[in-house]
Amino acid sequence: MEQASFVVIDETGIHARPATLLVQAASKYSSDVQIEYTGKKS
């Protein structure tokens, strides 16, 4: 299994449009994506 971690360094976090692109890209694969902001995961 391949694993990767990315950190978005921005006070406002990731915006809706880039988040949508991330979801679309991840949905092409069998994947488990977790997004964490200020200690909260979703």
SESE-156586 format. One record per residue (C-alpha): x, y, z. Coordinates in steps of 0.25 Angstrom, whole numbers, padded with zeros to 4 digits, always signed. Each point is the difference from the previous one (the first is absolute). Last residue first. Example, Ala and Ser with C-alpha at 12.3 -4.5 7.8 and 13.67 -1.06 7.14 Angstrom:
+0055-0004+0029 -0006-0014+0002 
This chain:
-0053+0059+0034 +0011+0002+0011 +0000+0011+0010 +0014+0004+0006 -0001+0014-0006 -0003-0005-0013 +0002-0015-0004 -0004-0006-0013 +0000-0015-0002 +0000-0007-0013 -0002-0016-0001 +0002-0004-0014 -0004-0010-0011 +0003+0009-0011 -0007+0009-0009 -0007+0006+0012 +0013+0007+0004 +0001+0009-0012 -0014+0004+0002 +0001+0003+0015 +0013+0008-0003 -0007+0008-0011 -0011+0003+0010 +0009+0004+0011 +0007+0010-0010 -0014+0006-0003 -0004+0001+0015 +0012+0007+0005 +0011-0007+0008 +0004+0006+0014 -0002+0015+0003 +0013+0001+0007 +0007-0006-0011 +0011-0011+0000 -0007-0012-0006 +0007-0013+0004 +0001-0012-0008 +0001-0015+0004 +0002-0012-0009 -0002-0015+0001 +0002-0011-0010 -0005-0014+0004 
